[in-house]
Amino acid sequence: MAETLVQTDLQAGRYEGVLTGAGQTEIEALHRGRIVGVARLGPHPTEDGAQRVSLDLPADVLSEGVQVIGLRSTATGDVLDRITLMAGSALDEDIRGEIALLRDELEMLKHAFRRHCAETGQD
């Protein structure tokens, strides 16, 4: 059975999840190719054979832009889950730019639709 990690909560900088199908393993948190933490594993209170996973995200991964933290099994080397964090003014500029592009495209579609209706005589 393959290892599966499912996130159950992310509050106040703490990731929590349920790990199933795992033997002897640890879960490492990777950010930009380096290990930034190791999750705590314990028995799950309601699911037989499952493990409860808890990881406090280190403050040094919080920075401008989009940050991705991979949660990797030490047994298989597979990334079982990812945490994506977005923050900062750089993100605001990206979102504003995307919204402006969407508005421009919407205007083009409106004009094309109106032209089509006028040409075909449909409302």
All heavy atoms as an XYZ file, in Angstrom:
924
protein
N       0.851     -1.186      0.000
C       0.000      0.000      0.000
C       0.892      1.244      0.000
O       1.838      1.347      0.762
C      -0.888     -0.029      1.252
C      -1.848      1.105      1.355
S      -3.025      0.713      2.668
C      -3.620      2.307      3.024
N       0.588      2.176     -0.856
C       1.395      3.393     -0.986
C       1.133      4.345      0.174
O       0.031      4.399      0.720
C       1.079      4.086     -2.301
N       2.160      5.092      0.504
C       2.014      6.118      1.539
C       1.119      7.240      1.031
O       1.255      7.685     -0.099
C       3.367      6.707      1.910
C       4.299      5.742      2.575
C       5.651      6.382      2.843
O       6.128      7.180      2.021
O       6.225      6.055      3.893
N       0.230      7.698      1.897
C      -0.658      8.811      1.565
C      -0.695      9.756      2.748
O      -0.893      9.330      3.883
C      -2.086      8.304      1.275
O      -2.025      7.331      0.243
C      -2.984      9.430      0.845
N      -0.518     11.050      2.475
C      -0.593     12.077      3.505
C      -1.695     13.046      3.104
O      -1.665     13.615      2.007
C       0.741     12.805      3.640
C       0.802     13.955      4.641
C       0.430     13.501      6.053
C       2.177     14.600      4.626
N      -2.665     13.236      3.990
C      -3.788     14.127      3.727
C      -3.812     15.207      4.805
O      -3.845     14.902      6.001
C      -5.127     13.350      3.739
C      -6.303     14.298      3.553
C      -5.121     12.279      2.663
N      -3.777     16.454      4.353
C      -3.836     17.584      5.286
C      -5.218     17.658      5.924
O      -6.228     17.547      5.251
C      -3.545     18.887      4.546
C      -3.634     20.109      5.434
C      -3.355     21.393      4.670
O      -2.576     21.405      3.747
N      -4.015     22.452      5.066
N      -5.227     17.836      7.243
C      -6.499     18.002      7.946
C      -6.674     19.407      8.495
O      -7.798     19.841      8.711
C      -6.625     16.987      9.104
O      -5.528     17.149      9.994
C      -6.668     15.558      8.573
N      -5.565     20.122      8.711
C      -5.667     21.466      9.264
C      -4.370     22.230      9.026
O      -3.292     21.636      8.939
C      -5.946     21.380     10.772
C      -6.477     22.682     11.352
O      -6.983     23.529     10.596
O      -6.399     22.840     12.586
N      -4.491     23.545      8.917
C      -3.340     24.437      8.862
C      -3.755     25.700      9.591
O      -4.492     26.521      9.062
C      -2.936     24.747      7.416
C      -1.725     25.653      7.234
C      -0.474     25.042      7.857
C      -1.488     25.938      5.764
N      -3.338     25.819     10.842
C      -3.716     26.943     11.701
C      -2.502     27.403     12.488
O      -1.729     26.577     12.992
C      -4.807     26.525     12.707
C      -6.156     26.260     12.094
C      -6.825     27.531     11.619
O      -6.671     28.593     12.216
N      -7.550     27.435     10.532
N      -2.359     28.722     12.594
C      -1.322     29.331     13.435
C       0.068     28.757     13.148
O       0.869     28.538     14.054
C      -1.674     29.170     14.911
N       0.337     28.489     11.855
C       1.650     28.004     11.472
C       1.890     26.530     11.719
O       3.012     26.059     11.594
N       0.847     25.786     12.048
C       1.003     24.344     12.291
C       0.213     23.549     11.248
O      -0.983     23.720     11.093
C       0.525     23.950     13.677
C       0.587     22.415     13.871
C       0.281     21.986     15.254
N       1.439     22.365     16.058
C       1.431     22.384     17.374
N       0.346     22.067     18.041
N       2.510     22.739     18.035
N       0.928     22.682     10.540
C       0.337     21.755      9.591
C      -0.034     20.488     10.351
O       0.762     19.981     11.137
C       1.346     21.414      8.494
C       0.914     20.307      7.558
C       0.315     20.597      6.347
C       1.121     18.969      7.886
C      -0.072     19.587      5.482
C       0.729     17.959      7.036
C       0.132     18.270      5.826
O      -0.257     17.271      4.973
N      -1.226     19.969     10.095
C      -1.625     18.685     10.668
C      -2.217     17.833      9.565
O      -2.884     18.337      8.658
C      -2.623     18.882     11.805
C      -1.980     19.563     13.002
C      -2.875     19.601     14.221
O      -3.979     19.026     14.189
O      -2.457     20.206     15.206
N      -1.945     16.543      9.630
C      -2.444     15.636      8.611
C      -2.502     14.215      9.117
O      -2.152     13.916     10.264
N      -2.966     13.333      8.223
C      -3.081     11.915      8.525
C      -2.260     11.147      7.491
O      -2.445     11.319      6.285
C      -4.555     11.444      8.490
C      -4.652      9.949      8.721
C      -5.383     12.203      9.512
N      -1.356     10.306      7.971
C      -0.482      9.501      7.132
C      -0.943      8.055      7.196
O      -1.086      7.494      8.288
C       0.966      9.620      7.625
C       2.021      8.800      6.894
C       2.173      9.261      5.450
C       3.359      8.896      7.630
N      -1.190      7.459      6.019
C      -1.587      6.051      5.963
C      -0.641      5.300      5.029
O       0.008      5.896      4.166
C      -3.037      5.891      5.453
O      -3.155      6.538      4.181
C      -4.034      6.481      6.429
N      -0.577      4.000      5.214
C       0.224      3.158      4.345
C       1.717      3.269      4.560
O       2.496      2.857      3.703
N       2.135      3.818      5.673
C       3.563      4.029      5.910
C       4.105      3.009      6.901
O       3.432      2.639      7.850
C       3.808      5.432      6.445
N       5.324      2.593      6.652
C       6.032      1.762      7.615
C       6.880      2.658      8.496
O       6.407      3.665      9.011
N       8.133      2.330      8.610
C       9.067      3.162      9.361
C       9.475      4.338      8.480
O      10.192      4.171      7.507
C      10.297      2.352      9.756
C      10.021      1.274     10.783
C       9.632      1.884     12.105
O       8.466      1.963     12.436
N      10.618      2.316     12.868
N       9.005      5.503      8.798
C       9.344      6.683      8.009
C       9.307      7.919      8.878
O       8.760      7.899      9.983
C       8.381      6.857      6.812
O       8.891      7.859      5.946
C       6.988      7.230      7.265
N       9.897      8.958      8.371
C       9.753     10.293      8.927
C       9.260     11.170      7.794
O       9.404     10.827      6.616
C      11.089     10.823      9.459
C      11.557     10.137     10.721
C      12.815     10.789     11.291
O      13.580     11.417     10.517
O      13.032     10.675     12.495
N       8.711     12.314      8.136
C       8.268     13.278      7.140
C       9.134     14.529      7.290
O       9.161     15.146      8.349
C       6.778     13.642      7.323
C       5.903     12.398      7.245
C       6.349     14.689      6.299
C       5.909     11.699      5.905
N       9.880     14.842      6.217
C      10.739     16.020      6.203
C      10.043     17.144      5.445
O       9.379     16.903      4.436
C      12.049     15.722      5.477
C      12.871     14.635      6.101
C      14.062     14.265      5.241
O      13.968     14.293      3.997
O      15.102     13.924      5.832
N      10.228     18.360      5.923
C       9.723     19.538      5.224
C      10.868     20.130      4.415
O      11.916     20.444      4.965
C       9.190     20.554      6.223
N      10.660     20.266      3.102
C      11.684     20.795      2.210
C      11.253     22.145      1.652
O      10.113     22.299      1.209
C      11.896     19.859      1.020
C      12.361     18.459      1.331
C      12.280     17.602      0.092
C      13.775     18.496      1.846
N      12.163     23.106      1.677
C      11.912     24.408      1.089
C      13.156     24.812      0.328
O      14.255     24.869      0.898
C      11.585     25.436      2.177
C      11.325     26.805      1.661
N      12.231     27.825      1.814
C      10.274     27.321      0.996
C      11.732     28.920      1.268
N      10.547     28.645      0.756
N      13.003     25.046     -0.966
C      14.115     25.427     -1.833
C      15.285     24.453     -1.740
O      16.447     24.841     -1.660
C      14.579     26.843     -1.546
C      13.523     27.870     -1.853
C      14.029     29.253     -1.645
N      13.004     30.210     -2.055
C      13.069     31.487     -1.821
N      14.101     32.000     -1.195
N      12.097     32.282     -2.217
N      14.956     23.170     -1.701
C      15.984     22.137     -1.722
C      16.649     21.825     -0.401
O      17.555     21.003     -0.344
N      16.225     22.468      0.675
C      16.844     22.156      1.979
C      15.770     21.745      2.982
O      14.621     22.162      2.893
C      17.665     23.327      2.501
C      16.880     24.537      2.888
C      17.802     25.668      3.397
N      16.998     26.809      3.743
C      16.561     27.079      4.982
N      16.890     26.308      5.988
N      15.822     28.155      5.199
N      16.176     20.926      3.922
C      15.265     20.460      4.966
C      15.112     21.569      5.999
O      16.099     22.032      6.565
C      15.788     19.169      5.624
C      15.871     18.055      4.577
C      14.889     18.755      6.788
C      16.587     16.816      5.051
N      13.856     21.995      6.219
C      13.596     23.078      7.166
C      12.860     22.589      8.416
O      12.619     23.372      9.325
C      12.806     24.233      6.505
C      13.641     24.898      5.431
C      11.473     23.754      5.958
N      12.524     21.310      8.450
C      11.855     20.772      9.628
C      11.544     19.300      9.452
O      11.589     18.763      8.347
N      11.240     18.663     10.571
C      10.819     17.262     10.581
C       9.520     17.185     11.377
O       9.424     17.728     12.479
C      11.898     16.350     11.216
C      11.423     14.916     11.286
C      13.211     16.456     10.436
N       8.524     16.531     10.784
C       7.212     16.436     11.420
C       7.235     15.451     12.584
O       8.043     14.517     12.618
C       6.174     15.988     10.400
N       6.342     15.700     13.527
C       6.132     14.758     14.624
C       5.056     13.760     14.184
O       4.025     14.148     13.646
C       5.670     15.497     15.875
C       6.751     16.407     16.459
C       6.246     17.204     17.664
N       5.103     18.074     17.370
C       5.165     19.240     16.736
N       6.332     19.681     16.287
N       4.089     19.963     16.530
N       5.318     12.481     14.407
C       4.372     11.421     14.066
C       3.899     10.740     15.330
O       4.681     10.527     16.254
C       5.016     10.388     13.146
C       5.572     10.887     11.810
C       6.244      9.752     11.069
C       4.478     11.488     10.962
N       2.634     10.389     15.340
C       2.077      9.659     16.473
C       0.862      8.878     16.022
O       0.346      9.087     14.923
N       0.404      7.970     16.845
C      -0.766      7.181     16.454
C      -1.993      8.069     16.288
O      -2.177      9.041     17.015
C      -0.947      6.205     17.613
C      -0.207      6.798     18.754
C       0.867      7.662     18.181
N      -2.793      7.744     15.296
C      -4.024      8.499     15.069
C      -5.076      7.992     16.048
O      -5.229      6.789     16.226
C      -4.501      8.331     13.625
C      -5.538      9.320     13.252
N      -6.866      9.113     13.524
C      -5.448     10.521     12.659
C      -7.557     10.148     13.091
N      -6.713     11.020     12.557
N      -5.826      8.893     16.689
C      -6.763      8.463     17.729
C      -7.960      7.663     17.224
O      -8.535      6.878     17.980
C      -7.231      9.777     18.370
C      -6.940     10.826     17.356
C      -5.772     10.330     16.557
N      -8.331      7.808     15.951
C      -9.545      7.125     15.484
C      -9.333      6.187     14.312
O     -10.196      5.360     14.038
C     -10.635      8.157     15.083
O     -10.116      8.989     14.045
C     -11.049      8.996     16.275
N      -8.213      6.291     13.611
C      -7.979      5.442     12.437
C      -6.875      4.435     12.722
O      -5.725      4.807     12.931
C      -7.590      6.290     11.222
C      -8.705      7.187     10.727
C      -8.314      7.932      9.463
O      -7.664      7.327      8.588
O      -8.651      9.118      9.367
N      -7.225      3.145     12.695
C      -6.238      2.093     12.927
C      -5.192      2.090     11.817
O      -5.512      2.187     10.640
C      -6.914      0.722     12.980
C      -7.731      0.527     14.243
O      -7.451      1.226     15.236
O      -8.659     -0.309     14.229
N      -3.943      1.987     12.182
C      -2.846      1.927     11.233
C      -2.425      3.273     10.674
O      -1.440      3.350      9.957
N      -3.157      4.305     10.994
C      -2.803      5.647     10.505
C      -1.977      6.365     11.553
O      -2.016      6.043     12.739
C      -4.068      6.437     10.187
N      -1.230      7.350     11.086
C      -0.424      8.166     11.985
C      -0.842      9.623     11.878
O      -1.171     10.098     10.793
C       1.056      8.040     11.635
C       1.597      6.628     11.816
C       3.062      6.583     11.476
O       3.868      7.246     12.119
N       3.412      5.819     10.457
N      -0.838     10.284     13.000
C      -1.112     11.716     13.036
C       0.201     12.444     12.767
O       1.229     12.119     13.353
C      -1.664     12.077     14.407
C      -2.179     13.466     14.493
C      -2.927     13.653     15.800
N      -2.833     15.061     16.124
C      -2.565     15.546     17.298
N      -2.375     14.737     18.317
N      -2.494     16.832     17.485
N       0.162     13.434     11.873
C       1.348     14.190     11.480
C       1.167     15.637     11.922
O       0.118     16.229     11.689
C       1.553     14.133      9.946
C       2.737     14.978      9.530
C       1.718     12.702      9.483
N       2.183     16.181     12.559
C       2.134     17.573     13.004
C       3.476     18.228     12.720
O       4.528     17.660     13.025
C       1.825     17.622     14.501
O       1.786     18.940     14.951
N       3.426     19.431     12.109
C       4.647     20.139     11.761
C       4.439     21.622     11.997
O       3.501     22.211     11.458
C       5.002     19.912     10.286
C       6.137     20.755      9.734
C       7.476     20.281     10.286
C       6.145     20.725      8.225
N       5.314     22.219     12.810
C       5.310     23.667     12.986
C       6.169     24.264     11.884
O       7.352     23.948     11.763
C       5.867     24.050     14.364
C       4.942     23.625     15.485
O       3.711     23.718     15.311
O       5.453     23.189     16.531
N       5.555     25.122     11.062
C       6.296     25.728      9.962
C       7.280     26.753     10.499
O       6.915     27.609     11.307
C       5.326     26.398      8.992
C       4.313     25.460      8.343
C       3.324     26.250      7.511
C       5.020     24.426      7.501
N       8.538     26.690     10.073
C       9.522     27.659     10.559
C       9.260     29.038      9.963
O       8.850     29.176      8.807
C      10.855     27.080     10.074
C      10.506     26.162      8.961
C       9.111     25.692      9.191
N       9.508     30.060     10.748
C       9.249     31.435     10.323
C      10.098     31.837      9.122
O       9.680     32.677      8.331
C       9.500     32.385     11.487
N      11.266     31.227      8.947
C      12.136     31.662      7.854
C      11.627     31.280      6.470
O      12.165     31.743      5.473
C      13.575     31.179      8.064
C      13.708     29.675      8.061
O      12.714     28.970      8.302
O      14.832     29.198      7.822
N      10.557     30.477      6.372
C       9.989     30.182      5.055
C       8.950     31.225      4.642
O       8.518     31.253      3.500
C       9.365     28.768      4.976
C      10.403     27.712      5.260
C       8.154     28.621      5.852
N       8.576     32.098      5.574
C       7.608     33.150      5.262
C       8.342     34.346      4.688
O       9.119     34.999      5.369
C       6.846     33.564      6.519
C       6.036     32.470      7.188
C       5.427     32.987      8.473
C       4.972     31.940      6.260
N       8.110     34.604      3.407
C       8.746     35.742      2.750
C       7.937     36.127      1.522
O       6.949     35.480      1.189
C      10.198     35.433      2.393
O      10.322     34.205      1.742
N       8.352     37.193      0.866
C       7.652     37.739     -0.295
C       7.410     36.676     -1.359
O       8.253     35.814     -1.585
C       8.484     38.857     -0.933
C       8.599     40.103     -0.109
C       7.402     41.024     -0.263
O       6.817     41.091     -1.344
O       7.074     41.668      0.739
N       6.272     36.776     -2.010
C       5.979     35.913     -3.145
C       5.352     34.596     -2.737
O       4.720     34.479     -1.689
N       5.531     33.598     -3.588
C       4.946     32.275     -3.383
C       6.032     31.333     -2.875
O       7.094     31.217     -3.487
C       4.342     31.731     -4.695
C       3.775     30.335     -4.499
C       3.268     32.672     -5.223
N       5.774     30.681     -1.759
C       6.707     29.717     -1.177
C       6.017     28.353     -1.142
O       4.854     28.251     -0.755
C       7.105     30.121      0.243
C       7.619     31.540      0.368
C       8.865     31.791     -0.453
O       9.731     30.948     -0.552
N       8.931     32.966     -1.063
N       6.729     27.313     -1.530
C       6.181     25.959     -1.518
C       7.047     25.088     -0.617
O       8.268     25.046     -0.767
C       6.128     25.356     -2.935
C       5.586     23.930     -2.893
C       5.284     26.226     -3.860
N       6.402     24.418      0.323
C       7.084     23.493      1.225
C       6.602     22.092      0.876
O       5.402     21.816      0.917
C       6.783     23.814      2.705
C       7.278     25.220      3.025
C       7.425     22.800      3.641
C       6.257     26.081      3.622
N       7.527     21.234      0.507
C       7.192     19.846      0.199
C       7.354     18.981      1.433
O       8.310     19.149      2.191
N       6.417     18.066      1.636
C       6.502     17.121      2.757
C       6.872     15.763      2.181
O       6.085     15.128      1.476
C       5.172     17.074      3.510
C       4.722     18.427      4.072
C       3.377     18.306      4.745
C       5.748     18.980      5.034
N       8.114     15.337      2.476
C       8.703     14.158      1.850
C       8.878     13.010      2.834
O       9.316     13.205      3.972
C      10.065     14.541      1.270
C      10.819     13.388      0.642
C      12.099     13.842      0.021
N      13.086     14.215      1.046
C      14.273     14.719      0.765
N      14.625     14.951     -0.479
N      15.105     15.022      1.735
N       8.557     11.820      2.369
C       8.776     10.605      3.145
C      10.251     10.247      3.099
O      10.859     10.222      2.026
C       7.960      9.460      2.562
O       8.401      8.228      3.066
N      10.833      9.944      4.252
C      12.236      9.519      4.260
C      12.364      8.066      3.795
O      13.435      7.669      3.358
C      12.859      9.666      5.657
O      12.111      8.894      6.591
C      12.904     11.123      6.086
N      11.283      7.299      3.877
C      11.333      5.892      3.462
C      11.372      5.756      1.942
O      12.139      4.964      1.401
C      10.141      5.127      4.023
N      10.537      6.533      1.239
C      10.443      6.393     -0.215
C      11.074      7.546     -0.977
O      11.358      7.418     -2.164
C       8.968      6.298     -0.646
O       8.308      7.518     -0.316
C       8.280      5.118      0.013
N      11.244      8.686     -0.323
C      11.744      9.875     -0.998
C      10.677     10.622     -1.771
O      10.952     11.626     -2.419
N       9.429     10.132     -1.714
C       8.323     10.776     -2.429
C       7.813     11.990     -1.663
O       7.723     11.961     -0.430
C       7.151      9.809     -2.615
C       7.483      8.649     -3.533
O       8.424      8.777     -4.341
O       6.802      7.608     -3.435
N       7.446     13.042     -2.399
C       6.776     14.190     -1.797
C       5.304     13.819     -1.690
O       4.637     13.571     -2.690
C       6.979     15.471     -2.633
C       6.164     16.614     -2.063
C       8.455     15.834     -2.678
N       4.804     13.760     -0.459
C       3.443     13.296     -0.203
C       2.424     14.422     -0.155
O       1.228     14.187     -0.349
C       3.401     12.506      1.115
C       4.356     11.308      1.199
C       4.282     10.684      2.578
C       4.042     10.296      0.122
N       2.863     15.632      0.134
C       1.960     16.779      0.184
C       2.786     18.042      0.013
O       4.015     18.020      0.173
C       1.198     16.812      1.514
C      -0.063     17.669      1.465
O      -0.406     18.180      0.375
O      -0.707     17.831      2.512
N       2.106     19.125     -0.323
C       2.770     20.419     -0.483
C       1.954     21.477      0.245
O       0.733     21.447      0.227
C       2.886     20.794     -1.954
C       3.902     19.976     -2.694
C       3.980     20.362     -4.169
N       5.022     19.624     -4.843
C       4.903     18.389     -5.295
N       3.783     17.742     -5.123
N       5.903     17.786     -5.902
N       2.653     22.426      0.820
C       2.026     23.585      1.451
C       2.462     24.788      0.625
O       3.657     25.007      0.432
C       2.487     23.753      2.909
C       2.219     22.486      3.714
C       1.815     24.963      3.549
C       2.979     22.430      5.024
N       1.499     25.557      0.133
C       1.806     26.739     -0.667
C       1.405     27.975      0.121
O       0.261     28.092      0.553
C       1.048     26.697     -2.006
O       1.374     25.484     -2.678
C       1.425     27.875     -2.879
N       2.367     28.867      0.312
C       2.134     30.113      1.032
C       2.362     31.283      0.089
O       3.350     31.301     -0.645
C       3.094     30.221      2.222
C       3.092     29.051      3.199
C       4.252     29.158      4.168
C       1.779     28.997      3.936
N       1.452     32.244      0.106
C       1.579     33.425     -0.747
C       1.483     34.664      0.134
O       0.569     34.771      0.946
C       0.469     33.450     -1.788
C       0.506     32.251     -2.709
S      -0.767     32.276     -3.973
C      -2.201     31.834     -3.020
N       2.436     35.594     -0.043
C       2.435     36.783      0.805
C       3.211     37.917      0.161
O       4.015     37.712     -0.747
C       3.064     36.450      2.163
N       2.960     39.117      0.670
C       3.783     40.261      0.322
C       3.245     41.136     -0.779
O       2.289     40.806     -1.473
N       3.905     42.268     -0.931
C       3.483     43.249     -1.935
C       3.743     42.759     -3.350
O       3.031     43.138     -4.269
C       4.185     44.578     -1.689
O       5.580     44.411     -1.769
N       4.744     41.941     -3.559
C       4.986     41.397     -4.899
C       3.773     40.611     -5.375
O       3.407     40.663     -6.544
C       6.225     40.511     -4.890
N       3.129     39.917     -4.464
C       1.933     39.157     -4.806
C       0.802     40.098     -5.189
O       0.080     39.846     -6.149
C       1.519     38.279     -3.623
C       0.304     37.406     -3.842
C       0.576     36.368     -4.914
C      -0.093     36.731     -2.561
N       0.665     41.218     -4.457
C      -0.370     42.193     -4.786
C      -0.201     42.684     -6.212
O      -1.175     42.811     -6.955
C      -0.317     43.386     -3.832
C      -0.755     43.023     -2.422
O      -1.412     41.981     -2.257
O      -0.426     43.791     -1.501
N       1.006     42.973     -6.613
C       1.260     43.456     -7.962
C       0.920     42.381     -8.989
O       0.348     42.675    -10.037
C       2.711     43.896     -8.101
C       3.029     45.136     -7.277
C       4.507     45.439     -7.215
O       5.275     44.856     -8.003
O       4.894     46.259     -6.375
N       1.255     41.130     -8.705
C       0.922     40.044     -9.612
C      -0.585     39.921     -9.781
O      -1.082     39.780    -10.894
C       1.476     38.709     -9.100
C       2.986     38.618     -9.230
O       3.564     39.421     -9.968
O       3.570     37.727     -8.585
N      -1.316     39.976     -8.682
C      -2.764     39.835     -8.741
C      -3.388     41.014     -9.477
O      -4.266     40.840    -10.312
C      -3.351     39.678     -7.324
C      -2.969     38.298     -6.767
C      -4.869     39.840     -7.337
C      -3.360     38.083     -5.334
N      -2.915     42.217     -9.203
C      -3.447     43.390     -9.910
C      -3.190     43.290    -11.404
O      -4.050     43.632    -12.222
C      -2.851     44.674     -9.345
C      -3.579     45.116     -8.080
C      -2.989     46.391     -7.603
N      -2.072     45.930     -6.569
C      -1.267     46.673     -5.848
N      -1.206     47.944     -6.045
N      -0.512     46.168     -4.924
N      -2.034     42.838    -11.784
C      -1.720     42.656    -13.203
C      -2.634     41.629    -13.856
O      -3.122     41.825    -14.968
N      -2.856     40.515    -13.161
C      -3.739     39.478    -13.693
C      -5.169     39.987    -13.828
O      -5.852     39.710    -14.822
C      -3.707     38.229    -12.799
C      -2.418     37.455    -12.868
C      -2.168     36.861    -14.245
O      -3.115     36.367    -14.884
O      -1.013     36.902    -14.687
N      -5.640     40.742    -12.846
C      -6.993     41.293    -12.912
C      -7.114     42.267    -14.081
O      -8.114     42.254    -14.807
C      -7.391     41.947    -11.576
C      -7.589     40.866    -10.512
C      -8.655     42.787    -11.723
C      -7.797     41.384     -9.113
N      -6.110     43.086    -14.297
C      -6.131     44.024    -15.425
C      -6.205     43.270    -16.751
O      -6.970     43.652    -17.650
C      -4.909     44.928    -15.386
N      -5.431     42.191    -16.884
C      -5.488     41.387    -18.109
C      -6.862     40.758    -18.294
O      -7.409     40.735    -19.404
C      -4.410     40.297    -18.084
C      -2.980     40.761    -18.283
C      -2.017     39.600    -18.047
C      -2.790     41.332    -19.676
N      -7.434     40.244    -17.212
C      -8.775     39.653    -17.302
C      -9.816     40.688    -17.706
O     -10.717     40.401    -18.503
C      -9.159     38.997    -15.965
C      -8.428     37.708    -15.630
C      -8.756     37.282    -14.198
C      -8.810     36.612    -16.605
N      -9.713     41.898    -17.181
C     -10.641     42.966    -17.562
C     -10.517     43.287    -19.054
O     -11.518     43.467    -19.739
C     -10.387     44.217    -16.724
C     -10.916     44.114    -15.332
C     -10.700     45.407    -14.568
N     -11.233     45.278    -13.224
C     -10.762     45.908    -12.180
N      -9.734     46.732    -12.307
N     -11.295     45.742    -10.999
N      -9.283     43.380    -19.548
C      -9.076     43.657    -20.965
C      -9.687     42.562    -21.839
O     -10.344     42.835    -22.844
C      -7.587     43.801    -21.286
C      -6.966     45.051    -20.690
O      -7.730     45.981    -20.320
O      -5.722     45.104    -20.605
N      -9.469     41.298    -21.447
C     -10.031     40.188    -22.211
C     -11.555     40.196    -22.160
O     -12.215     39.927    -23.163
C      -9.479     38.866    -21.691
C      -8.016     38.658    -22.042
C      -7.453     37.371    -21.482
O      -8.233     36.486    -21.071
O      -6.219     37.249    -21.462
N     -12.119     40.524    -21.012
C     -13.570     40.600    -20.890
C     -14.133     41.691    -21.799
O     -15.161     41.490    -22.461
C     -13.970     40.849    -19.431
C     -15.462     40.905    -19.150
C     -16.144     39.607    -19.559
C     -15.712     41.184    -17.673
N     -13.464     42.830    -21.867
C     -13.906     43.907    -22.756
C     -13.877     43.453    -24.213
O     -14.791     43.717    -24.974
C     -13.047     45.165    -22.566
C     -13.365     45.942    -21.319
C     -14.810     46.450    -21.285
O     -15.315     46.960    -22.303
O     -15.441     46.299    -20.210
N     -12.805     42.760    -24.618
C     -12.721     42.254    -25.991
C     -13.858     41.277    -26.274
O     -14.482     41.330    -27.343
C     -11.368     41.571    -26.240
C     -10.208     42.523    -26.330
S      -8.636     41.793    -26.870
C      -8.498     40.338    -25.869
N     -14.158     40.394    -25.339
C     -15.253     39.438    -25.515
C     -16.600     40.142    -25.616
O     -17.449     39.763    -26.436
C     -15.270     38.422    -24.363
C     -14.174     37.370    -24.396
C     -14.186     36.557    -23.096
C     -14.356     36.454    -25.588
N     -16.807     41.169    -24.792
C     -18.065     41.924    -24.853
C     -18.240     42.570    -26.220
O     -19.316     42.498    -26.821
C     -18.107     42.987    -23.748
C     -18.389     42.415    -22.384
C     -18.411     43.381    -21.230
C     -18.368     44.828    -21.454
N     -18.304     45.636    -20.213
N     -17.181     43.207    -26.726
C     -17.263     43.854    -28.043
C     -17.512     42.821    -29.141
O     -18.343     43.047    -30.030
C     -15.989     44.656    -28.335
C     -15.842     45.876    -27.496
N     -16.699     46.949    -27.588
C     -14.935     46.193    -26.541
C     -16.329     47.881    -26.723
N     -15.260     47.442    -26.063
N     -16.819     41.699    -29.078
C     -17.002     40.657    -30.094
C     -18.417     40.083    -30.036
O     -19.048     39.846    -31.071
C     -15.969     39.548    -29.906
N     -18.946     39.899    -28.846
C     -20.298     39.363    -28.694
C     -21.327     40.347    -29.231
O     -22.256     39.974    -29.947
C     -20.574     39.034    -27.222
C     -21.936     38.469    -26.986
C     -22.248     37.187    -27.408
C     -22.913     39.214    -26.340
C     -23.512     36.655    -27.198
C     -24.173     38.694    -26.123
C     -24.478     37.414    -26.559
N     -21.155     41.634    -28.901
C     -22.085     42.653    -29.404
C     -22.027     42.746    -30.930
O     -23.055     42.873    -31.600
C     -21.772     44.005    -28.761
C     -22.180     44.060    -27.312
C     -21.869     45.409    -26.700
N     -22.207     45.392    -25.280
C     -21.505     45.991    -24.341
N     -20.422     46.677    -24.652
N     -21.881     45.914    -23.077
N     -20.831     42.677    -31.489
C     -20.684     42.717    -32.942
C     -21.367     41.512    -33.571
O     -22.087     41.626    -34.564
C     -19.199     42.777    -33.318
C     -18.966     42.975    -34.808
C     -17.483     43.152    -35.171
N     -16.648     42.067    -34.702
C     -15.741     42.177    -33.721
N     -15.541     43.335    -33.115
N     -15.022     41.139    -33.350
N     -21.182     40.339    -32.971
C     -21.818     39.129    -33.473
C     -23.335     39.257    -33.453
O     -24.016     38.910    -34.423
C     -21.373     37.917    -32.643
C     -22.168     36.678    -32.894
N     -22.017     35.942    -34.040
C     -23.138     36.071    -32.161
C     -22.841     34.913    -33.997
N     -23.539     34.977    -32.868
N     -23.878     39.780    -32.350
C     -25.340     39.953    -32.234
C     -25.860     40.951    -33.274
O     -26.908     40.733    -33.872
C     -25.717     40.408    -30.828
S     -25.502     39.124    -29.573
N     -25.097     42.031    -33.492
C     -25.522     43.033    -34.478
C     -25.489     42.462    -35.893
O     -26.380     42.741    -36.707
C     -24.628     44.264    -34.373
N     -24.477     41.635    -36.182
C     -24.349     41.075    -37.527
C     -25.397     40.011    -37.809
O     -25.836     39.847    -38.947
C     -22.951     40.501    -37.727
C     -21.865     41.550    -37.798
C     -20.467     40.961    -37.792
O     -20.319     39.722    -37.672
O     -19.512     41.754    -37.881
N     -25.784     39.260    -36.806
C     -26.743     38.157    -37.016
C     -28.158     38.568    -36.709
O     -29.085     37.795    -36.938
C     -26.366     36.944    -36.149
O     -26.390     37.317    -34.787
C     -24.988     36.413    -36.544
N     -28.342     39.781    -36.158
C     -29.680     40.258    -35.813
C     -30.283     39.594    -34.602
O     -31.496     39.574    -34.419
N     -29.458     39.004    -33.753
C     -29.939     38.351    -32.541
C     -29.638     39.226    -31.343
O     -28.709     40.001    -31.327
C     -29.264     36.984    -32.361
C     -29.560     36.038    -33.486
C     -28.811     34.724    -33.323
O     -28.120     34.527    -32.340
N     -28.965     33.818    -34.279
N     -30.469     39.109    -30.319
C     -30.249     39.863    -29.071
C     -29.609     39.010    -28.017
O     -29.791     37.887    -27.869
C     -31.556     40.416    -28.531
C     -32.083     41.541    -29.432
O     -31.265     42.234    -30.046
O     -33.315     41.680    -29.505
